[in-house]
Amino acid sequence: MNNMTDEEYSKYVKSRTPSSKTGKNCIKAFIAGGTICAIGEAFLKLYIYLGMSSETASVLVTVTMIFLGTFLTGLNIYPKLAKHAGAGTLVPVTGFANSVAAPALEAKTEGYITGVGAKIFTIAGPVILFGTLASIVSGLAYYLWQLV
């Protein structure tokens, strides 16, 4: 291998590199993400049908989808779905719930405080930090804009 020309090396690399399945992956992600969102929409319609206001129903849909994402992560179903569906499972709120619950579940052998308690903030911590920071900056910008 040390005596390969650039052309031979390029052929070797090309033969060993797996082919890209971008189109297929995009379709799978679209279907999975769309299905998750359709389930959320079905819950919204159900809650409104049960007599809740649109605002209350929207909050309950978010809570329900977070619960389902976390519950399915605990049963090891959501990670299996994510393996096949890719980004389609990351975008909805269920993906965030999975990303918060998964590290905590992996660390439960380390105990509830140093394992679960510490690892649950692996993903949530930066999101909370930068979400809070972004809201402060945008609120300050809005306040200053109102003074002008």
C-alpha positions in Angstrom: 0.0 0.0 0.0 2.9 2.4 0.5 3.7 2.4 -3.2 0.2 3.4 -4.4 -0.2 6.2 -6.8 -2.8 8.9 -6.1 -5.1 7.3 -8.7 -4.8 3.9 -7.1 -5.4 5.3 -3.7 -8.5 7.1 -4.9 -9.9 3.9 -6.4 -9.1 2.1 -3.1 -10.9 4.7 -1.0 -13.9 4.7 -3.4 -14.2 0.9 -3.2 -14.1 1.0 0.7 -16.5 4.0 1.2 -20.1 3.0 1.7 -22.6 4.5 -0.8 -24.7 7.5 0.4 -28.3 6.8 1.0 -29.3 10.5 1.5 -32.5 10.3 -0.6 -33.7 7.2 1.3 -32.8 8.7 4.6 -34.6 12.0 3.8 -37.8 10.1 3.0 -37.6 8.0 6.1 -37.0 11.1 8.2 -39.9 13.0 6.6 -42.3 10.1 7.2 -41.2 9.5 10.8 -41.3 13.2 11.7 -44.6 13.7 9.9 -46.1 10.7 11.7 -45.0 12.0 15.1 -46.4 15.4 14.3 -49.7 13.8 13.0 -49.9 12.0 16.4 -49.5 15.3 18.1 -52.2 16.8 15.9 -54.5 13.9 16.8 -54.0 14.6 20.5 -54.8 18.3 19.9 -58.0 17.4 18.2 -58.9 14.9 20.9 -58.3 17.4 23.7 -60.3 20.1 21.9 -63.1 17.5 21.3 -63.0 16.8 25.1 -63.9 20.5 25.7 -60.5 22.1 26.4 -59.6 25.5 25.0 -57.1 25.6 22.1 -54.4 27.0 24.4 -54.9 24.4 27.1 -55.0 21.6 24.5 -51.8 22.9 23.0 -50.0 22.7 26.3 -51.4 19.2 27.0 -50.2 18.0 23.6 -46.7 19.2 24.4 -46.8 17.5 27.8 -48.2 14.3 26.3 -45.6 14.2 23.5 -42.8 14.7 26.0 -44.2 12.0 28.2 -44.5 9.6 25.2 -40.9 10.4 24.0 -39.5 9.8 27.5 -41.6 6.7 28.1 -40.7 5.1 24.8 -37.0 5.9 25.5 -37.3 4.1 28.8 -38.7 1.1 26.9 -35.9 1.3 24.4 -38.4 1.8 21.6 -37.6 5.4 20.7 -33.8 4.8 20.2 -34.7 1.9 17.8 -37.1 4.2 15.9 -34.4 6.9 15.8 -31.9 4.4 14.4 -34.1 3.9 11.3 -35.8 7.2 11.0 -32.8 9.5 11.7 -33.5 13.2 11.9 -37.3 12.7 11.7 -37.2 11.7 15.4 -35.0 14.6 16.5 -37.0 17.6 15.4 -40.2 17.1 17.3 -40.4 17.7 21.1 -40.3 13.9 21.5 -36.7 14.0 20.2 -35.7 16.5 22.9 -37.4 14.3 25.5 -35.4 11.3 24.2 -32.1 13.3 24.3 -32.7 14.2 27.9 -33.9 10.8 29.1 -31.3 8.6 27.3 -28.2 9.8 29.1 -29.9 9.6 32.4 -31.0 6.0 31.8 -27.6 5.0 30.7 -26.1 6.4 33.9 -28.6 4.8 36.4 -26.0 2.2 37.5 -24.0 5.1 38.9 -26.9 6.0 41.3 -29.7 8.5 41.3 -27.7 11.5 42.3 -24.3 11.1 40.6 -25.7 9.1 37.7 -29.3 10.0 36.7 -29.3 13.4 38.4 -26.1 14.5 36.8 -26.5 13.1 33.4 -30.1 14.3 32.8 -28.6 17.8 32.4 -26.1 16.7 29.7 -28.5 17.9 27.0 -31.0 19.9 29.0 -28.4 22.1 30.7 -27.1 23.8 27.5 -30.6 24.1 26.1 -31.9 25.8 29.3 -28.8 28.0 29.6 -28.8 29.2 26.0 -32.6 29.4 25.8 -32.6 31.7 28.9 -29.7 33.7 27.6 -31.4 34.2 24.2 -34.6 35.3 25.9 -32.7 37.8 28.0 -30.9 39.2 25.0 -34.1 39.4 22.9 -36.0 40.9 25.8 -33.3 43.6 26.3 -33.2 44.3 22.6 -37.0 44.7 22.6 -36.9 47.0 25.6 -34.3 49.2 24.0 -36.2 49.3 20.8 -39.3 50.5 22.7 -37.2 53.4 24.1 -36.3 54.6 20.6 
